[in-house]
């Protein structure tokens, strides 16, 4: 199948060709006709398969076939709203809109927190057809009366599972309350959980259902590997792997913000250029770090899970889990930053004894045993035993007991308490296994599109930017 077989207009096809694409991915081949048909859609595919282009291309097609709508003030009215969970993802989705709509008379803008509102207000006053936004800043503008959503014809909820993870369900409901009842709604998700289906039941009207991969599957193009390592040797091992393999453009994930900062400082001290990106960084610092990383000027980007869905780099070769996520679904999202759109990639996890329970959960979720490879000299020393891990304000101790540990927030709305790492309490008896944390803990999301706490992304197909 070729893109020209999907009923897209010549201006859109020209933009697709200029990006070097001609063959759609499976999600695109199914989603584009469904969206062009005008009905609601629930679509799920593993990350890196081109979901963003799956809704961007037909959305541009539909809007370009209609005359612009004017609001009460005579300005071009917003006809399409795309809601994303993070600033980085919002920026990249809007970039995709501009890339594929470059030959069309349509305007777009991105809106998120962490930057001043006035430039966004000025753009809204000039009129915009397509708005890409994070929930908090969108509601801020609506509350101040600076935007009008009454003319929206197409609503896209992108990375819906991440939206739920970050606790945005109440903001989503508020957005839906101010949108027209009659509209086309599209829900796209990297994972396809029962919670997503419940949200779809409330949001969508007799939607078409597309799922092109097994739930929570990892891409076959990603070579996965675990390096068992002593608890205090992780930083040294990471620096060793980067030097020995002559790695460049390495995306490294930690669980907490302060851990990302410390690791970046260590790598810089070892002569390896690195920067940290997380929710406490200013938008300017985050934008610069991403730009330097994409251009190759920055060797290592150390990120918390806020970046797991917001980084899209052509042929990113290496993703490293410096610390395993305590929520197994996040492993899928993290390593999905490599091996995208058919390209090969490598995902390496540095796992100490404390994290074996997390590794077991990941392998259970993905139904895949990940190969272990000990790097001589970095294995756990004789006598080292697993110790409890601090997850946010909760410490999971021996036998599953919980102790309040103070400190930062955890996973908002997630399946396990917090996103920890670093702090430890009294060691377990020899051979004791780290018990699984019990019960979810929620935290209110920030209104700028970032989660609170340590958890706050010729023949090839277009990857979208998401």
C-alpha positions in Angstrom: 0.0 0.0 0.0 1.1 3.6 -0.8 0.0 6.8 0.9 -1.6 7.8 -2.4 -4.0 4.8 -2.0 -5.4 6.3 1.2 -7.3 9.2 -0.4 -5.0 12.0 0.8 -4.8 15.2 -1.2 -1.8 16.1 -3.3 -0.5 18.9 -1.0 -0.4 16.4 1.9 1.2 13.7 -0.2 3.9 16.1 -1.4 4.7 17.0 2.2 4.9 13.2 3.0 7.2 12.6 0.1 9.4 15.5 1.1 10.0 13.7 4.4 11.1 10.6 2.5 8.1 8.5 3.2 5.8 6.5 0.8 4.6 3.5 2.7 2.2 3.8 5.7 2.7 1.8 8.9 -0.1 -0.6 9.9 -1.6 1.9 12.4 -1.6 4.6 9.7 -3.0 2.3 7.0 -6.0 1.5 9.3 -6.4 4.8 11.1 -6.3 7.3 8.2 -9.3 5.8 6.3 -11.2 5.6 9.6 -10.6 9.2 10.5 -11.4 10.4 7.0 -14.7 8.6 7.3 -15.7 11.0 10.1 -16.4 8.6 12.9 -14.9 8.3 16.3 -11.8 6.1 16.8 -10.1 4.2 19.5 -6.6 3.3 18.3 -3.8 1.5 20.1 -0.3 0.7 18.9 3.1 0.3 20.6 5.2 3.4 20.7 7.3 4.3 17.6 4.8 3.0 15.1 3.6 6.4 13.7 0.4 7.0 15.7 0.8 10.8 15.4 0.9 10.8 11.6 -2.1 8.4 11.9 -4.3 11.2 13.1 -2.4 14.3 11.8 -2.6 13.4 8.1 -6.4 12.7 7.9 -7.1 15.7 10.3 -5.3 18.0 7.9 -7.2 16.5 5.0 -10.6 17.0 6.6 -10.0 20.6 7.6 -8.5 21.5 4.3 -11.6 20.3 2.5 -13.8 22.8 4.5 -13.9 26.6 4.6 -12.3 28.3 7.6 -14.8 29.1 10.4 -14.9 32.5 12.0 -15.7 33.1 15.7 -17.8 35.9 17.1 -14.9 38.4 16.8 -14.3 37.5 13.2 -11.1 35.5 13.9 -10.2 32.1 12.4 -11.7 29.7 14.9 -10.1 26.6 16.4 -11.5 23.6 14.5 -9.2 20.9 15.9 -7.9 20.4 19.4 -5.2 17.9 20.2 -4.6 17.3 23.9 -1.2 15.8 25.0 0.1 15.0 28.5 3.5 16.8 28.3 5.1 19.9 26.9 7.7 18.1 24.9 5.1 15.9 23.2 2.8 18.9 22.5 5.7 20.6 20.8 6.5 17.6 18.7 2.9 16.9 17.7 2.5 20.5 16.6 5.8 20.3 14.6 4.3 17.3 12.9 1.1 19.3 12.1 3.3 22.0 10.5 5.5 19.5 8.6 2.6 17.7 6.9 0.5 20.8 6.5 3.2 23.0 5.0 1.4 23.2 1.6 -2.0 23.8 3.1 -3.6 27.2 4.1 -4.0 26.0 7.7 -2.6 27.6 10.9 -1.5 25.8 14.1 0.0 26.6 17.4 1.2 24.8 20.6 0.2 25.8 24.1 1.7 24.6 27.3 2.8 25.9 30.7 6.2 26.9 31.9 6.3 29.9 29.6 4.5 33.2 29.5 0.8 33.4 28.4 0.9 36.6 26.5 2.7 35.3 23.4 0.1 32.5 23.3 -2.7 35.1 23.7 -1.3 37.1 20.8 -1.3 34.0 18.5 -4.9 33.2 19.5 -5.9 36.7 18.6 -4.5 36.2 15.1 -6.7 33.1 14.7 -5.7 29.4 14.6 -7.2 26.3 12.9 -5.4 23.6 14.9 -4.4 23.9 18.6 -2.1 21.4 20.3 -2.1 21.9 24.1 -1.5 20.4 27.5 -4.6 20.3 29.8 -3.6 22.7 32.5 -2.5 25.6 30.3 -5.6 25.1 28.0 -7.9 25.4 31.0 -6.0 28.5 32.2 -6.7 30.2 28.9 -10.3 29.1 28.9 -10.7 30.4 32.5 -9.4 33.8 31.4 -11.6 33.9 28.3 -8.6 34.1 25.9 -9.7 31.2 23.7 -13.0 29.9 22.2 -13.4 26.1 21.9 -17.1 26.2 20.8 -16.2 25.6 17.1 -14.0 22.5 17.6 -15.0 19.8 15.1 -12.2 17.2 15.8 -10.9 16.4 19.3 -7.8 14.2 19.6 -6.7 12.7 23.0 -3.1 11.7 22.4 -1.2 9.3 24.7 -4.4 8.8 26.7 -2.8 6.2 28.9 -0.1 8.6 30.0 -2.9 11.2 30.6 -4.5 8.7 33.1 -1.1 7.9 34.7 -0.5 11.6 35.4 -3.8 12.1 37.0 -5.3 14.3 34.3 -8.7 12.6 34.2 -10.4 15.5 36.0 -8.9 18.1 33.6 -10.0 15.9 30.7 -13.5 16.0 32.0 -13.4 19.8 32.3 -12.1 20.1 28.7 -14.9 17.8 27.4 -17.5 20.0 29.2 -16.6 23.0 27.2 -16.3 21.3 23.8 -19.3 20.9 21.5 -21.3 17.8 22.0 -21.2 17.1 18.3 -17.6 16.5 17.1 -15.3 13.7 16.0 -13.3 12.3 18.8 -10.1 10.3 18.4 -8.4 8.5 21.3 -4.8 7.3 20.6 -2.8 5.3 23.2 0.6 3.5 23.3 -0.9 0.9 25.6 -4.4 -0.4 25.6 -5.5 -1.0 29.2 -8.9 -1.7 30.7 -8.8 1.9 32.1 -8.4 3.2 28.6 -11.4 1.2 27.4 -13.4 2.6 30.3 -12.4 6.2 29.3 -13.3 5.4 25.7 -16.8 4.3 26.7 -17.4 7.7 28.2 -15.7 9.8 25.5 -16.4 8.0 22.2 -19.6 7.3 20.3 -19.6 3.9 18.6 -15.9 4.1 17.7 -14.0 2.1 15.2 -11.4 0.0 17.1 -7.9 -0.5 15.9 -5.2 -2.4 17.8 -2.2 -3.3 15.7 0.0 -4.9 18.4 -0.5 -7.0 21.6 -1.0 -4.9 24.7 2.2 -3.6 26.2 4.4 -5.4 23.6 7.9 -4.1 22.9 9.1 -3.6 19.4 10.9 -6.5 17.8 13.5 -4.1 16.5 14.8 -3.3 20.0 17.6 -5.5 21.4 17.0 -5.7 25.1 19.7 -6.6 27.7 20.1 -6.6 31.5 23.4 -6.0 33.2 23.3 -7.2 36.8 25.4 -4.7 38.8 26.5 -3.9 42.3 24.4 -1.2 43.9 27.2 1.3 44.2 28.8 0.5 40.8 26.0 1.7 38.4 27.5 5.1 37.6 30.9 3.5 36.9 29.3 0.8 34.7 27.4 3.3 32.7 30.5 5.4 32.0 32.3 2.2 31.1 29.7 1.1 28.6 29.5 4.6 27.0 33.3 4.7 26.5 33.8 1.1 25.5 31.0 1.2 23.0 31.8 4.7 21.8 28.1 5.5 22.3 26.6 8.7 21.2 23.0 10.0 21.7 22.4 7.9 24.8 19.0 8.4 26.5 19.3 7.4 30.2 16.3 7.1 32.5 16.3 7.6 36.3 13.3 7.4 38.7 13.8 10.7 40.5 14.8 14.2 39.6 17.6 14.6 42.0 19.0 11.2 40.8 19.0 12.6 37.2 20.9 15.7 38.3 23.5 13.7 40.2 24.1 11.3 37.4 24.5 14.1 34.8 27.0 15.8 37.1 29.0 12.5 37.5 29.1 11.9 33.7 30.3 15.4 33.0 33.0 14.8 35.6 34.1 11.8 33.6 34.4 13.8 30.4 31.1 12.6 29.0 28.8 15.5 28.0 25.4 15.1 29.8 22.4 17.2 30.8 19.3 16.3 32.9 15.7 16.9 31.8 12.8 16.7 34.2 9.8 18.7 35.6 11.9 21.1 37.8 13.9 22.3 34.8 12.8 25.5 33.2 11.1 25.2 29.8 14.1 27.0 28.2 16.6 24.5 29.8 14.5 21.6 28.7 14.2 22.9 25.1 17.9 23.5 24.9 18.8 20.1 26.3 16.5 18.4 23.7 17.9 20.5 20.8 21.5 19.8 21.7 20.8 16.1 22.1 19.0 15.9 18.8 21.8 17.7 17.0 24.4 15.4 18.5 26.2 18.2 20.4 25.1 16.5 23.7 26.2 12.9 24.2 23.9 11.8 27.0 20.5 13.0 28.0 19.4 11.9 31.5 15.6 12.0 31.9 12.9 11.1 34.3 9.7 9.5 32.9 8.2 12.9 32.0 10.4 12.6 28.8 9.5 9.0 28.0 6.8 10.1 25.6 8.2 13.4 24.4 11.5 12.5 22.7 11.4 11.6 19.0 14.9 11.3 17.4 15.7 9.7 14.1 17.4 6.4 14.8 18.2 6.9 18.5 20.6 4.0 19.1 20.7 3.6 22.8 18.3 3.8 25.8 19.6 2.9 29.2 17.5 2.2 32.3 19.9 3.4 35.0 17.1 2.6 37.4 14.2 0.3 36.5 10.8 2.0 36.7 8.6 0.7 39.5 5.6 0.7 37.1 6.3 -1.9 34.5 4.3 -0.2 31.7 6.8 2.7 31.9 9.5 0.3 30.7 7.7 -0.1 27.5 7.4 3.6 27.0 11.0 4.2 27.9 12.6 1.7 25.5 10.1 2.7 22.8 12.2 5.8 22.3 14.6 3.6 20.2 13.9 1.0 17.5 11.2 3.3 16.0 9.6 3.0 12.6 11.5 -0.1 11.7 15.0 1.1 12.8 17.0 -1.0 15.1 18.0 0.0 18.6 19.4 -1.2 21.9 17.8 -1.0 25.4 20.1 -1.7 28.3 19.0 -2.0 31.9 21.4 -1.7 34.9 19.8 -3.8 37.6 20.9 -4.2 41.2 19.5 -6.7 43.6 17.0 -4.2 45.0 15.3 -4.0 41.6 14.7 -7.7 40.9 11.1 -7.4 41.8 10.7 -4.6 39.2 12.4 -6.7 36.6 10.1 -9.6 37.3 7.1 -7.4 36.9 8.4 -6.1 33.5 9.0 -9.5 32.2 5.6 -10.6 33.3 4.0 -7.7 31.6 5.9 -8.0 28.3 5.9 -11.9 28.4 9.6 -11.8 27.6 12.6 -12.9 29.6 15.4 -10.3 29.0 18.9 -11.7 28.5 21.3 -11.1 31.4 24.9 -10.3 30.8 27.4 -9.6 33.6 30.1 -7.1 32.8 33.3 -8.5 34.6 34.3 -6.3 37.5 30.9 -4.7 38.0 28.9 -7.6 39.4 27.3 -7.4 42.9 30.0 -8.0 45.5 29.8 -11.2 47.6 27.5 -10.7 50.5 25.4 -7.9 49.0 21.7 -8.3 49.7 18.6 -6.7 48.4 17.4 -3.7 50.4 14.1 -1.8 50.5 13.6 1.1 48.0 12.1 4.4 49.0 9.2 5.2 46.6 8.2 8.8 47.1 7.0 9.2 50.7 6.6 5.4 51.2 9.3 2.8 52.0 8.5 -0.8 51.1 10.3 -2.8 53.8 10.8 -6.4 54.8 7.7 -8.5 54.4 5.8 -5.8 52.6 5.6 -3.4 55.6 5.2 0.3 54.8 6.9 3.2 56.5 6.5 6.9 55.7 9.8 8.1 54.5 9.1 11.8 53.7 10.4 13.2 50.4 8.9 13.8 47.0 5.7 12.6 45.3 5.3 9.4 43.4 3.4 8.1 40.5 0.2 10.1 40.0 -2.7 7.8 39.5 -0.4 4.9 38.8 -0.4 1.3 39.8 2.4 1.4 42.5 3.3 3.9 45.1 5.7 6.6 44.0 8.7 6.8 41.7 11.6 6.4 44.0 15.2 5.2 44.1 18.1 6.3 46.2 16.9 6.2 49.8 17.1 2.9 51.7 16.1 1.6 55.1 17.4 -1.3 57.2 18.6 -4.3 55.0 16.6 -7.4 54.6 17.7 -10.7 56.0 20.0 -12.6 53.6 18.2 -13.9 50.6 15.0 -11.9 51.3 13.2 -10.7 48.1 12.0 -7.2 47.8 8.2 -7.3 48.2 6.0 -5.6 45.7 4.5 -2.2 46.8 0.8 -2.5 47.5 -1.9 -0.1 46.4 -1.9 3.0 44.2 -1.1 6.5 45.4 -2.3 9.6 43.6 -0.9 13.1 43.3 -2.4 16.1 41.7 -0.7 17.0 38.3 0.8 20.3 37.7 -1.2 22.6 35.5 1.7 23.1 33.1 1.5 19.7 31.5 4.1 18.1 33.8 3.5 15.7 36.7 4.4 16.6 40.2 7.3 14.9 41.8 9.9 12.5 40.3 7.7 11.2 37.5 7.6 14.5 36.2 9.1 11.3 26.8 12.3 6.6 0.7 10.2 3.6 1.9 10.0 4.3 5.6 6.7 5.4 7.1 6.3 8.8 8.7 6.7 8.5 12.4 4.6 11.4 13.5 6.5 12.8 16.4 4.8 10.7 19.1 
